[in-house]
Amino acid sequence: MVIHSEPYSLILDRYQASLNWLESLGLDISKGRLSSYSDIIGYISNNYQTADSNTLKEKYPDAVNSFYESMAIMDVYQKFGNYSAENLGEVVNKLSKAIYGPEHNLKETHSSSEARNYLFEAITSAKLHVPEKGAFGMFRSASDTGTTFEGKRLLVECKRLNSHKKIEKNVRVAANQLKTQLNDHVGSGYRGLIALDISKLVNPEFHLFSKENDVELVNGLTSAVQEFIDKYENIWHPIIYKKSKKILGVLIRMSVMGQSKQRNLLATCSEWGLNPCPTIKSSDGEFLVNLTNVINQK
């Protein structure tokens, strides 16, 4: 297993294409944090071979942050880059708010988290939209996002976690939101899912996720997500069970800036894990398995 890598110049080109696309949606990126990432990535691309070591060392923290933050935008662009604002509905509204917030991940606080919260919703929308495999994103849903797949409409509420003490509260809020929405949509075709981003929770200091090689890096991230599920599923399962039998489980996302020591490689990495509730119908379990296989295809 080898992690894909590409020259800085190509990353810069892809990110600039992402920004151009955001502008085509009507967003003024000059007012937010995104253009600063382009400046830093551009500097690294143009000068990493010639700049002195002290200058590169000084730029390193900002460069790591810029590559990490820009990759989230590029992930959304990769899925939606051929779509217009009219096609994307509420995704455009999410992106219009996602461009703001603190430039650096470490500077984010609870009061300034709105931008990255909306970006997580946009990322989840992109993840659940795989039209070539029959999964179609719901861009005008009452929920944060959703997807239609195999004849079912899956409503999804998204929460970014930044405190272990507030995991239960966030899950309860999401479950209540889904219960209300499912009650408003009476019918056998509607289901619910809670999506949790644990990146900030498990790595608040934004440390590099460093492993000896690519295989250990990928496996380590997968294990970290599973360990989180194993530790906390006893919190969300009872809450979900009491709220609605149509809420099928929890989708977990963890993203990090990784390091593969063997290749001296920095890599933006993300892992998704699905934790079904043990009490759901077998048909709903099969639905989740099929959906997982679709959204995890590269």
DAHUUR-V783655 format. One line per field, one symbol per residue. phi: phi as a letter, one per 30 degrees, with the letter a starting at -180 (. if undefined). psi: psi as a letter, one per 20 degrees, with the letter a starting at -180 (. if undefined). burial: + if it has 16 or more other C-alpha atoms within 10 Angstrom, else -. Layout:
phi->???
psi->???
burial->???
//
This chain:
phi->.bddbadedddddddddddddedddjdcddcccdddddddddddddbddcdddddddddeeddedddddddddddddedcecccddddhdddddddcddcjddcedddbedcceedddddddddedddcbddcjccdccbcddealacahicccdbccbccbbddcddddddddddddedddddbdlddcbbaccbccedddbdchdddcbdaddddddddddddddddedcddddedddeddaddddlbccbbbbccbcddchccbdbbbcbccdddcdddddddeddddedddcdd
psi->ppppqqqhhhggghghhghhghhhijpniiibihhhhggghggghiihihqqhgghhhigghgggggghhhgghggghhjhjqrhhhicihghghhhiiarqgpgiiprhikigghghhhghghgghjomhijjopqoilqhrgarqppljqoopppppppjphijgggggggghgghgghhhimpqiiprqqpppojghgimhjlqpnprhrgghgghhgghgghhgghhihighghgghhgpiioibpppppqrorpohhjlppppqqppppnqpijqqhhhghghgggghgiip.
burial->--+----+--++-++++++-++--+-+-+--+++++++-++++++----------+-----++++++++++++++++-++----+--+-+++-++++++++++++--+----++++++++++++++++++----+++++-+++++++++--+++++++++++----+--+++-++++++-++-------+++++++++++-+-----++++-++--++--++--++--+------++--++-++++++++++++++++++-----++++++++++++------++-++--++-++---
//
